[in-house]
Amino acid sequence: MSSSNDSESAPLLPQPSKTGLKLNYKTAIPVILGTCVGYIASAAVTVLLTHEHSLLDRFLTVLFTAFGAIPRANMLASTALFYAFVTYALTSANSVVGVALGSAGYDHAEPRHAKLFLTGLPYRMTASHQNLLEVFPIFALVAGLTASQPITSPLYHQSVTLLALHVFCKAIIFVPAYLKDLGLLRSAVHFVGIGALLGSLYQMTVTSSQ
């Protein structure tokens, strides 16, 4: 029985091997406020960096149009297709494998029960899938609102770019960072990815009110 950090062997819920952030009621409020400010700042930065013909816009366009094989007009669909595949197929398979790697194994009759006992890499394999499941609905919301915009408008173009930035952060960087236990990188790209969605919603709100 392995005792490495990436193995899971405890028969009961184990004591966390790492000491995390500890707060009290006085220190919790600044952390909450700081987190909100971080998301707002991330939204502002992503909007500034994704205007039409910016370097980031060009990079994401090349990536999510498969180097021009897919028309830019179809980039919203191609981005959503890739994200849905990663969320509901790739990381879903990862999650099942993670459970199977645990000491309890994968029981098809009760597939989620064994997740309670996972640690290390098996836990991160299931947790990364769960995170995408939690975030995908707001992506779908923003994608739907984007699709309702005139396809030739600058707002539509930038909203698609912001959605692509979100997917790049969450599906291409966040998941591998989670699996490799790169906590700072994982958190940073999560902030950028959520900020991109908030930035897109803000842009649509401001434009609609003008």
GUZA-325400 format. One record per residue: residue number from 1; residue in three letters; x, z, y of N, C-alpha, C, CB in turn. Coordinates in Angstrom, 2 decimals. Glycine has a CB too. Example, Ala and Ser with C-alpha at 12.3 -4.5 7.8 and 13.67 -1.06 7.14 Angstrom:
2
num, residu, n_px, n_pz, n_py, ca_px, ca_pz, ca_py, c_px, c_pz, c_py, cb_px, cb_pz, cb_py
1, ALA, 13.19, 7.80, -5.69, 12.30, 7.80, -4.50, 13.20, 7.80, -3.30, 11.31, 9.05, -4.47
2, SER, 12.85, 7.08, -2.25, 13.67, 7.14, -1.06, 12.90, 7.87, 0.03, 14.08, 5.72, -0.60
end
This chain:
210
num, residu, n_px, n_pz, n_py, ca_px, ca_pz, ca_py, c_px, c_pz, c_py, cb_px, cb_pz, cb_py
1, MET, 0.85, 0.00, -1.20, 0.00, 0.00, 0.00, 0.88, 0.00, 1.25, -0.96, 1.23, 0.01
2, SER, 0.71, -0.98, 2.10, 1.56, -1.14, 3.26, 1.17, -0.15, 4.34, 1.50, -2.57, 3.81
3, SER, 2.17, 0.31, 5.10, 1.90, 1.24, 6.20, 2.23, 0.62, 7.54, 2.69, 2.52, 6.02
4, SER, 2.38, -0.70, 7.59, 2.71, -1.37, 8.84, 1.53, -1.35, 9.78, 3.15, -2.82, 8.57
5, ASN, 1.81, -1.65, 11.03, 0.77, -1.62, 12.06, -0.31, -2.65, 11.82, 1.38, -1.83, 13.42
6, ASP, 0.05, -3.75, 11.14, -0.91, -4.82, 10.91, -1.64, -4.68, 9.59, -0.21, -6.14, 10.97
7, SER, -1.53, -3.57, 8.93, -2.26, -3.35, 7.69, -3.39, -2.38, 7.93, -1.33, -2.84, 6.57
8, GLU, -4.41, -2.41, 7.09, -5.57, -1.53, 7.22, -5.82, -0.92, 5.87, -6.83, -2.30, 7.74
9, SER, -5.70, 0.39, 5.76, -5.79, 0.98, 4.44, -6.55, 2.30, 4.40, -4.43, 1.20, 3.90
10, ALA, -6.94, 2.84, 5.54, -7.58, 4.15, 5.55, -8.97, 4.08, 4.95, -7.65, 4.70, 6.97
11, PRO, -9.33, 5.00, 4.04, -10.65, 4.97, 3.43, -11.76, 5.41, 4.38, -10.66, 5.84, 2.22
12, LEU, -11.41, 6.18, 5.42, -12.38, 6.62, 6.42, -11.93, 6.10, 7.77, -12.52, 8.17, 6.43
13, LEU, -12.80, 6.29, 8.79, -12.42, 5.84, 10.12, -11.12, 6.51, 10.54, -13.54, 6.14, 11.14
14, PRO, -10.07, 5.73, 10.81, -8.76, 6.32, 11.09, -8.64, 6.81, 12.52, -7.68, 5.33, 10.81
15, GLN, -7.72, 7.72, 12.73, -7.38, 8.14, 14.07, -6.62, 7.00, 14.75, -6.54, 9.45, 14.07
16, PRO, -6.97, 6.64, 15.99, -6.25, 5.56, 16.67, -4.75, 5.83, 16.70, -6.77, 5.38, 18.09
17, SER, -3.96, 4.79, 16.38, -2.52, 4.95, 16.32, -1.88, 4.95, 17.70, -1.91, 3.86, 15.48
18, LYS, -2.59, 4.41, 18.69, -2.06, 4.35, 20.05, -2.95, 5.18, 20.97, -1.98, 2.89, 20.54
19, THR, -2.32, 5.84, 21.93, -3.06, 6.62, 22.91, -3.46, 5.71, 24.06, -2.22, 7.82, 23.43
20, GLY, -4.75, 5.60, 24.31, -5.23, 4.71, 25.35, -5.39, 5.40, 26.69, -6.53, 4.10, 24.94
21, LEU, -5.98, 4.71, 27.62, -6.22, 5.23, 28.96, -7.24, 6.37, 28.89, -6.72, 4.11, 29.91
22, LYS, -6.92, 7.48, 29.49, -7.82, 8.63, 29.52, -8.25, 8.89, 30.95, -7.14, 9.89, 28.92
23, LEU, -9.56, 9.05, 31.14, -10.12, 9.26, 32.48, -11.00, 10.51, 32.49, -10.93, 8.03, 32.93
24, ASN, -11.25, 10.99, 33.70, -12.28, 11.99, 33.91, -13.27, 11.42, 34.92, -11.68, 13.36, 34.39
25, TYR, -14.26, 12.20, 35.29, -15.29, 11.69, 36.18, -14.74, 11.30, 37.55, -16.38, 12.72, 36.34
26, LYS, -13.68, 11.98, 38.00, -13.11, 11.67, 39.31, -12.28, 10.39, 39.28, -12.25, 12.83, 39.78
27, THR, -11.55, 10.19, 38.21, -10.69, 9.00, 38.14, -11.44, 7.77, 37.63, -9.50, 9.29, 37.25
28, ALA, -12.62, 7.96, 37.06, -13.35, 6.81, 36.50, -13.85, 5.89, 37.60, -14.53, 7.30, 35.66
29, ILE, -14.33, 6.45, 38.72, -14.90, 5.63, 39.79, -13.87, 4.68, 40.39, -15.47, 6.52, 40.88
30, PRO, -12.65, 5.14, 40.72, -11.65, 4.19, 41.23, -11.32, 3.08, 40.23, -10.38, 4.93, 41.58
31, VAL, -11.32, 3.40, 38.96, -11.05, 2.37, 37.95, -12.17, 1.33, 37.93, -10.88, 3.01, 36.55
32, ILE, -13.41, 1.79, 38.01, -14.54, 0.86, 38.03, -14.47, -0.03, 39.27, -15.89, 1.63, 38.00
33, LEU, -14.24, 0.59, 40.43, -14.15, -0.17, 41.67, -12.98, -1.15, 41.63, -14.01, 0.77, 42.87
34, GLY, -11.85, -0.70, 41.12, -10.69, -1.56, 41.03, -10.92, -2.75, 40.11, -9.51, -0.77, 40.54
35, THR, -11.63, -2.51, 39.03, -11.95, -3.61, 38.10, -12.85, -4.63, 38.77, -12.62, -3.06, 36.83
36, CYS, -13.84, -4.16, 39.50, -14.74, -5.08, 40.20, -13.99, -5.88, 41.25, -15.90, -4.30, 40.86
37, VAL, -13.11, -5.23, 41.99, -12.30, -5.93, 42.98, -11.42, -6.98, 42.30, -11.43, -4.94, 43.77
38, GLY, -10.90, -6.63, 41.13, -10.08, -7.58, 40.39, -10.85, -8.83, 40.00, -9.53, -6.93, 39.16
39, TYR, -12.08, -8.66, 39.56, -12.91, -9.82, 39.21, -13.24, -10.66, 40.44, -14.21, -9.36, 38.53
40, ILE, -13.53, -10.00, 41.56, -13.84, -10.73, 42.79, -12.62, -11.53, 43.25, -14.29, -9.76, 43.89
41, ALA, -11.45, -10.89, 43.22, -10.24, -11.58, 43.60, -9.95, -12.76, 42.68, -9.06, -10.62, 43.60
42, SER, -10.18, -12.56, 41.40, -9.97, -13.64, 40.42, -10.90, -14.80, 40.70, -10.18, -13.12, 39.00
43, ALA, -12.15, -14.50, 41.04, -13.11, -15.56, 41.36, -12.65, -16.35, 42.58, -14.50, -14.98, 41.61
44, ALA, -12.18, -15.65, 43.61, -11.72, -16.32, 44.83, -10.52, -17.22, 44.56, -11.36, -15.29, 45.90
45, VAL, -9.58, -16.72, 43.77, -8.37, -17.49, 43.48, -8.69, -18.72, 42.65, -7.34, -16.62, 42.74
46, THR, -9.55, -18.57, 41.65, -9.88, -19.72, 40.81, -10.60, -20.81, 41.60, -10.73, -19.29, 39.62
47, VAL, -11.45, -20.41, 42.54, -12.13, -21.40, 43.38, -11.12, -22.15, 44.24, -13.18, -20.73, 44.28
48, LEU, -10.15, -21.43, 44.79, -9.15, -22.05, 45.64, -8.26, -23.03, 44.86, -8.28, -20.98, 46.29
49, LEU, -8.02, -22.73, 43.59, -7.08, -23.53, 42.81, -7.71, -24.69, 42.06, -6.38, -22.65, 41.83
50, THR, -9.03, -24.78, 42.08, -9.69, -25.81, 41.25, -10.43, -26.86, 42.05, -10.64, -25.15, 40.30
51, HIS, -10.11, -27.00, 43.31, -10.78, -28.05, 44.08, -10.40, -29.42, 43.51, -10.41, -27.95, 45.59
52, GLU, -11.20, -30.41, 43.80, -11.01, -31.74, 43.24, -9.63, -32.29, 43.60, -12.11, -32.70, 43.73
53, HIS, -8.95, -32.85, 42.60, -7.62, -33.46, 42.71, -6.50, -32.44, 42.82, -7.59, -34.37, 43.90
54, SER, -6.80, -31.16, 42.67, -5.73, -30.16, 42.62, -4.96, -30.32, 41.31, -6.29, -28.72, 42.77
55, LEU, -3.78, -29.73, 41.24, -2.97, -29.82, 40.03, -3.71, -29.22, 38.83, -1.63, -29.12, 40.22
56, LEU, -4.37, -28.09, 39.06, -5.09, -27.44, 37.97, -6.28, -28.29, 37.53, -5.57, -26.06, 38.39
57, ASP, -6.97, -28.90, 38.49, -8.08, -29.79, 38.16, -7.59, -30.97, 37.32, -8.76, -30.30, 39.45
58, ARG, -6.48, -31.55, 37.70, -5.94, -32.69, 36.96, -5.51, -32.29, 35.55, -4.77, -33.31, 37.71
59, PHE, -4.86, -31.12, 35.44, -4.41, -30.65, 34.13, -5.58, -30.42, 33.19, -3.59, -29.36, 34.28
60, LEU, -6.59, -29.71, 33.67, -7.75, -29.41, 32.84, -8.54, -30.67, 32.50, -8.66, -28.40, 33.54
61, THR, -8.59, -31.61, 33.43, -9.27, -32.87, 33.16, -8.58, -33.63, 32.04, -9.34, -33.73, 34.42
62, VAL, -7.26, -33.71, 32.10, -6.50, -34.39, 31.04, -6.73, -33.70, 29.70, -4.99, -34.41, 31.38
63, LEU, -6.71, -32.38, 29.71, -6.84, -31.62, 28.46, -8.22, -31.76, 27.84, -6.54, -30.15, 28.72
64, PHE, -9.26, -31.60, 28.64, -10.61, -31.57, 28.08, -11.29, -32.94, 28.05, -11.45, -30.62, 28.87
65, THR, -10.58, -33.96, 28.47, -11.04, -35.33, 28.21, -10.18, -35.98, 27.14, -11.03, -36.17, 29.50
66, ALA, -9.38, -35.14, 26.45, -8.50, -35.63, 25.37, -7.61, -36.76, 25.89, -9.33, -36.13, 24.16
67, PHE, -6.94, -36.48, 27.02, -6.01, -37.43, 27.63, -6.70, -38.74, 28.00, -4.84, -37.70, 26.70
68, GLY, -7.92, -38.64, 28.49, -8.65, -39.80, 28.97, -9.51, -40.49, 27.93, -7.70, -40.77, 29.51
69, ALA, -9.49, -40.02, 26.70, -10.31, -40.64, 25.66, -11.80, -40.39, 25.88, -9.90, -40.13, 24.28
70, ILE, -12.12, -39.28, 26.57, -13.50, -38.93, 26.88, -13.72, -39.13, 28.37, -13.82, -37.45, 26.45
71, PRO, -14.79, -39.78, 28.80, -15.04, -39.97, 30.23, -15.16, -38.64, 30.96, -16.31, -40.79, 30.44
72, ARG, -14.69, -38.59, 32.20, -14.79, -37.36, 33.00, -16.24, -36.91, 33.14, -14.16, -37.57, 34.39
73, ALA, -17.16, -37.87, 33.14, -18.59, -37.55, 33.25, -19.08, -36.76, 32.04, -19.41, -38.83, 33.40
74, ASN, -18.36, -36.85, 30.92, -18.76, -36.14, 29.70, -17.93, -34.87, 29.47, -18.62, -37.06, 28.49
75, MET, -17.14, -34.48, 30.46, -16.25, -33.34, 30.28, -16.99, -32.02, 30.10, -15.31, -33.23, 31.46
76, LEU, -18.15, -31.88, 30.73, -18.94, -30.67, 30.53, -19.32, -30.52, 29.06, -20.20, -30.69, 31.40
77, ALA, -19.76, -31.61, 28.46, -20.17, -31.57, 27.05, -18.97, -31.34, 26.14, -20.87, -32.87, 26.66
78, SER, -17.84, -32.00, 26.42, -16.67, -31.84, 25.56, -16.11, -30.42, 25.64, -15.59, -32.85, 25.94
79, THR, -16.17, -29.84, 26.84, -15.71, -28.46, 27.01, -16.61, -27.50, 26.25, -15.67, -28.08, 28.50
80, ALA, -17.91, -27.69, 26.36, -18.86, -26.84, 25.64, -18.72, -27.00, 24.13, -20.30, -27.15, 26.06
81, LEU, -18.51, -28.23, 23.67, -18.34, -28.48, 22.23, -17.12, -27.75, 21.70, -18.20, -29.99, 21.96
82, PHE, -16.02, -27.86, 22.41, -14.79, -27.18, 21.97, -14.97, -25.67, 21.94, -13.61, -27.55, 22.88
83, TYR, -15.58, -25.13, 23.00, -15.78, -23.68, 23.09, -16.72, -23.18, 21.99, -16.33, -23.29, 24.47
84, ALA, -17.79, -23.92, 21.75, -18.73, -23.53, 20.70, -18.06, -23.56, 19.33, -19.95, -24.46, 20.70
85, PHE, -17.22, -24.56, 19.10, -16.51, -24.64, 17.81, -15.58, -23.45, 17.63, -15.71, -25.95, 17.72
86, VAL, -14.82, -23.12, 18.69, -13.89, -21.99, 18.59, -14.66, -20.69, 18.39, -13.01, -21.90, 19.84
87, THR, -15.77, -20.52, 19.12, -16.52, -19.27, 19.07, -17.25, -19.08, 17.75, -17.50, -19.21, 20.20
88, TYR, -17.97, -20.12, 17.32, -18.88, -19.96, 16.17, -18.33, -20.49, 14.85, -20.16, -20.64, 16.47
89, ALA, -17.20, -21.18, 14.89, -16.61, -21.68, 13.64, -15.22, -21.09, 13.42, -16.53, -23.22, 13.67
90, LEU, -14.28, -21.39, 14.31, -12.89, -20.98, 14.09, -12.72, -19.47, 14.08, -12.01, -21.57, 15.15
91, THR, -13.14, -18.80, 15.15, -12.96, -17.34, 15.18, -13.93, -16.63, 14.24, -13.15, -16.82, 16.60
92, SER, -15.04, -17.28, 13.92, -15.94, -16.71, 12.91, -15.25, -16.65, 11.56, -17.25, -17.53, 12.81
93, ALA, -14.58, -17.75, 11.19, -13.81, -17.77, 9.94, -12.69, -16.74, 10.00, -13.22, -19.18, 9.67
94, ASN, -12.05, -16.63, 11.17, -11.01, -15.62, 11.36, -11.55, -14.22, 11.10, -10.44, -15.71, 12.78
95, SER, -12.76, -13.97, 11.60, -13.36, -12.65, 11.44, -13.61, -12.32, 9.97, -14.67, -12.58, 12.22
96, VAL, -14.13, -13.29, 9.23, -14.37, -13.07, 7.80, -13.06, -12.78, 7.08, -15.07, -14.30, 7.17
97, VAL, -12.03, -13.55, 7.39, -10.73, -13.33, 6.77, -10.19, -11.95, 7.14, -9.72, -14.43, 7.19
98, GLY, -10.40, -11.54, 8.40, -9.95, -10.23, 8.82, -10.60, -9.12, 8.01, -10.25, -10.03, 10.28
99, VAL, -11.91, -9.24, 7.80, -12.60, -8.24, 6.98, -12.07, -8.25, 5.55, -14.13, -8.50, 6.99
100, ALA, -11.84, -9.44, 5.00, -11.35, -9.55, 3.63, -9.96, -8.96, 3.47, -11.34, -11.01, 3.20
101, LEU, -9.17, -8.97, 4.55, -7.83, -8.39, 4.50, -7.86, -6.87, 4.50, -7.01, -8.89, 5.67
102, GLY, -8.97, -6.28, 4.91, -9.09, -4.82, 4.94, -9.19, -4.22, 3.55, -10.30, -4.42, 5.76
103, SER, -9.01, -2.91, 3.49, -9.01, -2.23, 2.20, -10.35, -2.31, 1.50, -8.62, -0.78, 2.39
104, ALA, -11.46, -2.37, 2.26, -12.78, -2.45, 1.65, -13.12, -3.86, 1.18, -13.83, -1.97, 2.62
105, GLY, -12.37, -4.86, 1.66, -12.66, -6.23, 1.27, -13.92, -6.75, 1.94, -12.79, -6.33, -0.24
106, TYR, -14.27, -7.98, 1.61, -15.46, -8.62, 2.19, -16.61, -8.56, 1.18, -15.17, -10.09, 2.61
107, ASP, -17.66, -7.82, 1.53, -18.85, -7.72, 0.69, -19.93, -8.58, 1.31, -19.33, -6.24, 0.53
108, HIS, -20.29, -9.67, 0.64, -21.26, -10.60, 1.21, -22.63, -9.94, 1.41, -21.39, -11.82, 0.32
109, ALA, -22.92, -8.91, 0.64, -24.20, -8.23, 0.78, -24.24, -7.39, 2.06, -24.46, -7.33, -0.43
110, GLU, -23.10, -6.84, 2.46, -22.99, -6.04, 3.68, -21.74, -6.46, 4.43, -22.97, -4.52, 3.36
111, PRO, -21.76, -7.66, 5.01, -20.52, -8.21, 5.58, -19.98, -7.48, 6.80, -20.74, -9.63, 5.93
112, ARG, -20.83, -6.74, 7.51, -20.37, -6.10, 8.75, -19.97, -4.65, 8.57, -21.44, -6.19, 9.79
113, HIS, -20.33, -4.07, 7.44, -20.04, -2.66, 7.23, -18.54, -2.39, 7.24, -20.65, -2.18, 5.92
114, ALA, -17.77, -3.23, 6.58, -16.33, -2.98, 6.44, -15.58, -3.10, 7.77, -15.75, -3.94, 5.44
115, LYS, -16.21, -3.70, 8.79, -15.54, -3.83, 10.08, -15.25, -2.47, 10.70, -16.39, -4.67, 11.04
116, LEU, -16.03, -1.46, 10.31, -15.85, -0.13, 10.87, -14.51, 0.48, 10.47, -16.98, 0.78, 10.42
117, PHE, -13.90, -0.03, 9.42, -12.70, 0.59, 8.88, -11.43, -0.21, 9.15, -12.86, 0.79, 7.40
118, LEU, -11.55, -1.26, 9.95, -10.40, -2.12, 10.18, -9.49, -1.58, 11.27, -10.87, -3.51, 10.53
119, THR, -8.20, -1.84, 11.12, -7.20, -1.55, 12.16, -6.20, -2.69, 12.15, -6.50, -0.16, 11.93
120, GLY, -5.30, -2.68, 13.12, -4.23, -3.66, 13.13, -4.72, -5.09, 13.26, -3.43, -3.53, 11.88
121, LEU, -4.00, -6.01, 12.64, -4.33, -7.42, 12.73, -5.73, -7.74, 12.21, -3.31, -8.22, 11.97
122, PRO, -6.17, -7.20, 11.07, -7.54, -7.49, 10.62, -8.60, -7.12, 11.66, -7.82, -6.74, 9.33
123, TYR, -8.39, -5.99, 12.33, -9.33, -5.60, 13.38, -9.30, -6.59, 14.53, -9.01, -4.18, 13.90
124, ARG, -8.11, -6.99, 14.95, -8.00, -7.91, 16.07, -8.61, -9.28, 15.74, -6.55, -8.08, 16.48
125, MET, -8.56, -9.66, 14.49, -9.17, -10.94, 14.09, -10.69, -10.90, 14.27, -8.82, -11.26, 12.62
126, THR, -11.30, -9.77, 13.95, -12.75, -9.66, 14.13, -13.11, -9.38, 15.59, -13.31, -8.54, 13.23
127, ALA, -12.28, -8.61, 16.28, -12.58, -8.25, 17.67, -12.48, -9.46, 18.60, -11.63, -7.15, 18.15
128, SER, -11.55, -10.35, 18.35, -11.43, -11.54, 19.20, -12.67, -12.42, 19.06, -10.16, -12.34, 18.84
129, HIS, -13.20, -12.50, 17.85, -14.45, -13.25, 17.63, -15.61, -12.58, 18.37, -14.76, -13.36, 16.12
130, GLN, -15.69, -11.27, 18.27, -16.76, -10.54, 18.92, -16.70, -10.71, 20.44, -16.71, -9.06, 18.56
131, ASN, -15.49, -10.73, 21.00, -15.35, -10.89, 22.43, -15.90, -12.24, 22.89, -13.90, -10.75, 22.83
132, LEU, -15.60, -13.31, 22.16, -16.12, -14.62, 22.53, -17.64, -14.66, 22.42, -15.50, -15.71, 21.64
133, LEU, -18.19, -13.99, 21.41, -19.64, -13.93, 21.28, -20.28, -13.25, 22.49, -20.03, -13.20, 20.00
134, GLU, -19.59, -12.24, 23.03, -20.12, -11.51, 24.18, -20.06, -12.35, 25.45, -19.36, -10.22, 24.37
135, VAL, -19.04, -13.20, 25.57, -18.82, -13.95, 26.81, -19.54, -15.30, 26.81, -17.33, -14.17, 27.03
136, PHE, -19.77, -15.86, 25.63, -20.35, -17.21, 25.56, -21.68, -17.33, 26.30, -20.54, -17.60, 24.11
137, PRO, -22.57, -16.35, 26.28, -23.84, -16.52, 26.99, -23.70, -16.79, 28.49, -24.68, -15.30, 26.81
138, ILE, -22.77, -16.13, 29.18, -22.62, -16.40, 30.61, -22.01, -17.78, 30.81, -21.74, -15.31, 31.29
139, PHE, -21.14, -18.21, 29.89, -20.64, -19.58, 29.96, -21.80, -20.57, 29.84, -19.60, -19.84, 28.85
140, ALA, -22.70, -20.31, 28.88, -23.84, -21.21, 28.69, -24.74, -21.23, 29.92, -24.65, -20.78, 27.46
141, LEU, -24.90, -20.06, 30.56, -25.71, -19.99, 31.78, -25.10, -20.85, 32.89, -25.83, -18.53, 32.25
142, VAL, -23.81, -20.69, 33.11, -23.14, -21.45, 34.16, -23.14, -22.94, 33.82, -21.69, -20.95, 34.37
143, ALA, -22.95, -23.27, 32.55, -22.97, -24.68, 32.13, -24.34, -25.29, 32.38, -22.59, -24.81, 30.65
144, GLY, -25.40, -24.55, 32.10, -26.75, -25.06, 32.34, -27.01, -25.29, 33.82, -27.77, -24.10, 31.78
145, LEU, -26.59, -24.34, 34.65, -26.76, -24.50, 36.10, -25.92, -25.67, 36.62, -26.39, -23.20, 36.83
146, THR, -24.74, -25.83, 36.06, -23.88, -26.95, 36.46, -24.53, -28.28, 36.11, -22.51, -26.84, 35.79
147, ALA, -25.11, -28.36, 34.91, -25.74, -29.61, 34.47, -26.91, -30.01, 35.36, -26.21, -29.47, 33.04
148, SER, -27.50, -29.03, 36.06, -28.63, -29.32, 36.94, -28.19, -29.90, 38.29, -29.45, -28.07, 37.17
149, GLN, -26.88, -29.88, 38.57, -26.37, -30.40, 39.82, -26.18, -31.92, 39.73, -25.04, -29.72, 40.19
150, PRO, -26.23, -32.63, 40.85, -25.94, -34.07, 40.84, -24.53, -34.33, 40.30, -26.08, -34.67, 42.25
151, ILE, -24.42, -35.21, 39.33, -23.16, -35.41, 38.63, -22.07, -35.97, 39.54, -23.36, -36.33, 37.46
152, THR, -22.46, -36.59, 40.64, -21.47, -37.17, 41.56, -21.07, -36.21, 42.68, -22.02, -38.43, 42.17
153, SER, -21.64, -35.03, 42.70, -21.37, -34.09, 43.80, -20.05, -33.35, 43.57, -22.53, -33.08, 43.95
154, PRO, -19.35, -32.99, 44.65, -18.13, -32.17, 44.52, -18.41, -30.84, 43.83, -17.52, -31.92, 45.89
155, LEU, -19.60, -30.27, 44.05, -19.95, -29.00, 43.43, -19.96, -29.13, 41.91, -21.31, -28.51, 43.93
156, TYR, -20.56, -30.21, 41.40, -20.59, -30.44, 39.96, -19.16, -30.58, 39.43, -21.41, -31.71, 39.62
157, HIS, -18.36, -31.36, 40.11, -16.98, -31.59, 39.65, -16.21, -30.28, 39.55, -16.25, -32.56, 40.61
158, GLN, -16.28, -29.46, 40.60, -15.52, -28.21, 40.57, -16.10, -27.22, 39.57, -15.49, -27.59, 41.95
159, SER, -17.41, -27.20, 39.41, -18.02, -26.29, 38.44, -17.57, -26.62, 37.02, -19.55, -26.35, 38.53
160, VAL, -17.48, -27.92, 36.72, -16.99, -28.33, 35.40, -15.53, -27.90, 35.23, -17.12, -29.87, 35.22
161, THR, -14.74, -28.05, 36.28, -13.34, -27.63, 36.22, -13.22, -26.13, 36.01, -12.60, -28.05, 37.50
162, LEU, -14.06, -25.35, 36.69, -14.04, -23.90, 36.52, -14.47, -23.50, 35.11, -14.96, -23.23, 37.55
163, LEU, -15.44, -24.20, 34.56, -15.85, -23.94, 33.17, -14.70, -24.27, 32.21, -17.11, -24.78, 32.80
164, ALA, -14.01, -25.36, 32.48, -12.87, -25.73, 31.64, -11.76, -24.69, 31.75, -12.34, -27.11, 32.03
165, LEU, -11.55, -24.16, 32.96, -10.55, -23.10, 33.13, -10.93, -21.87, 32.32, -10.41, -22.74, 34.62
166, HIS, -12.20, -21.52, 32.34, -12.67, -20.39, 31.54, -12.36, -20.61, 30.05, -14.18, -20.17, 31.75
167, VAL, -12.70, -21.78, 29.56, -12.48, -22.07, 28.14, -11.00, -22.09, 27.81, -13.12, -23.41, 27.75
168, PHE, -10.20, -22.65, 28.69, -8.75, -22.66, 28.47, -8.23, -21.23, 28.35, -8.03, -23.40, 29.63
169, CYS, -8.68, -20.36, 29.24, -8.23, -18.97, 29.21, -8.68, -18.24, 27.95, -8.74, -18.22, 30.44
170, LYS, -9.97, -18.37, 27.63, -10.53, -17.57, 26.55, -10.23, -18.14, 25.16, -12.02, -17.46, 26.73
171, ALA, -10.35, -19.45, 25.01, -10.21, -20.04, 23.67, -8.77, -20.39, 23.32, -11.06, -21.27, 23.57
172, ILE, -7.98, -20.76, 24.31, -6.64, -21.26, 24.02, -5.57, -20.18, 24.24, -6.33, -22.46, 24.89
173, ILE, -5.78, -19.28, 25.18, -4.77, -18.24, 25.44, -5.22, -16.87, 24.96, -4.46, -18.18, 26.92
174, PHE, -6.46, -16.50, 25.27, -6.94, -15.14, 24.97, -6.90, -14.83, 23.47, -8.35, -14.96, 25.49
175, VAL, -7.44, -15.73, 22.66, -7.52, -15.46, 21.22, -6.14, -15.29, 20.60, -8.27, -16.58, 20.51
176, PRO, -5.20, -16.22, 20.80, -3.86, -16.00, 20.24, -3.20, -14.73, 20.78, -2.97, -17.19, 20.53
177, ALA, -3.40, -14.43, 22.08, -2.82, -13.22, 22.65, -3.40, -11.97, 21.99, -3.07, -13.17, 24.16
178, TYR, -4.69, -12.01, 21.69, -5.34, -10.89, 21.00, -4.75, -10.71, 19.61, -6.87, -11.10, 20.91
179, LEU, -4.60, -11.82, 18.89, -4.08, -11.74, 17.53, -2.65, -11.23, 17.51, -4.16, -13.11, 16.86
180, LYS, -1.87, -11.60, 18.51, -0.46, -11.18, 18.57, -0.29, -9.83, 19.26, 0.37, -12.23, 19.31
181, ASP, -1.39, -9.20, 19.64, -1.37, -7.88, 20.28, -0.61, -7.90, 21.60, -0.74, -6.85, 19.34
182, LEU, -0.81, -8.96, 22.37, -0.21, -9.08, 23.70, -1.25, -8.62, 24.72, 0.26, -10.55, 23.99
183, GLY, -1.34, -7.33, 24.90, -2.42, -6.74, 25.67, -2.47, -7.17, 27.13, -2.32, -5.28, 25.61
184, LEU, -1.33, -7.21, 27.81, -1.32, -7.57, 29.23, -1.74, -9.02, 29.43, 0.06, -7.33, 29.83
185, LEU, -1.23, -9.92, 28.61, -1.61, -11.33, 28.72, -3.09, -11.50, 28.41, -0.76, -12.20, 27.77
186, ARG, -3.55, -10.82, 27.38, -4.97, -10.91, 27.00, -5.88, -10.47, 28.15, -5.24, -10.05, 25.74
187, SER, -5.54, -9.35, 28.78, -6.36, -8.85, 29.87, -6.30, -9.77, 31.09, -5.93, -7.44, 30.25
188, ALA, -5.11, -10.30, 31.37, -4.94, -11.16, 32.54, -5.78, -12.43, 32.42, -3.47, -11.53, 32.73
189, VAL, -5.72, -13.08, 31.27, -6.48, -14.33, 31.12, -7.97, -14.05, 31.02, -6.00, -15.10, 29.88
190, HIS, -8.34, -12.87, 30.54, -9.76, -12.50, 30.53, -10.28, -12.40, 31.96, -9.98, -11.16, 29.77
191, PHE, -9.51, -11.76, 32.84, -9.90, -11.65, 34.24, -10.03, -13.03, 34.88, -8.89, -10.80, 35.03
192, VAL, -9.08, -13.90, 34.61, -9.12, -15.24, 35.18, -10.32, -16.01, 34.63, -7.82, -16.01, 34.88
193, GLY, -10.56, -15.89, 33.32, -11.67, -16.61, 32.70, -13.02, -16.18, 33.24, -11.64, -16.42, 31.21
194, ILE, -13.22, -14.87, 33.36, -14.49, -14.38, 33.92, -14.57, -14.71, 35.41, -14.62, -12.85, 33.69
195, GLY, -13.45, -14.63, 36.10, -13.43, -14.98, 37.51, -13.83, -16.42, 37.75, -12.06, -14.73, 38.09
196, ALA, -13.44, -17.32, 36.84, -13.82, -18.72, 36.97, -15.33, -18.90, 36.90, -13.14, -19.56, 35.88
197, LEU, -15.98, -18.16, 36.01, -17.44, -18.25, 35.90, -18.11, -17.67, 37.14, -17.93, -17.52, 34.64
198, LEU, -17.61, -16.53, 37.60, -18.17, -15.92, 38.81, -17.96, -16.83, 40.02, -17.54, -14.54, 39.06
199, GLY, -16.79, -17.46, 40.07, -16.51, -18.38, 41.17, -17.45, -19.56, 41.17, -15.09, -18.86, 41.09
200, SER, -17.74, -20.08, 40.00, -18.67, -21.20, 39.91, -20.06, -20.79, 40.36, -18.72, -21.73, 38.47
201, LEU, -20.52, -19.64, 39.93, -21.83, -19.15, 40.36, -21.87, -18.92, 41.86, -22.19, -17.84, 39.62
202, TYR, -20.79, -18.40, 42.42, -20.73, -18.19, 43.86, -20.80, -19.52, 44.61, -19.44, -17.44, 44.24
203, GLN, -20.06, -20.51, 44.14, -20.07, -21.81, 44.79, -21.47, -22.42, 44.78, -19.08, -22.74, 44.09
204, MET, -22.16, -22.30, 43.65, -23.52, -22.85, 43.57, -24.48, -22.07, 44.46, -24.02, -22.84, 42.11
205, THR, -24.27, -20.77, 44.58, -25.12, -19.95, 45.44, -24.93, -20.32, 46.91, -24.80, -18.46, 45.24
206, VAL, -23.70, -20.43, 47.34, -23.40, -20.74, 48.74, -23.88, -22.15, 49.09, -21.89, -20.61, 49.01
207, THR, -23.63, -23.10, 48.21, -24.01, -24.48, 48.48, -25.51, -24.62, 48.55, -23.45, -25.41, 47.40
208, SER, -26.23, -23.92, 47.68, -27.69, -24.02, 47.68, -28.30, -23.40, 48.92, -28.25, -23.35, 46.45
209, SER, -27.60, -22.46, 49.53, -28.17, -21.77, 50.68, -27.87, -22.48, 51.98, -27.65, -20.36, 50.75
210, GLN, -27.02, -23.50, 51.94, -26.67, -24.19, 53.17, -27.66, -25.31, 53.47, -25.26, -24.76, 53.07
end
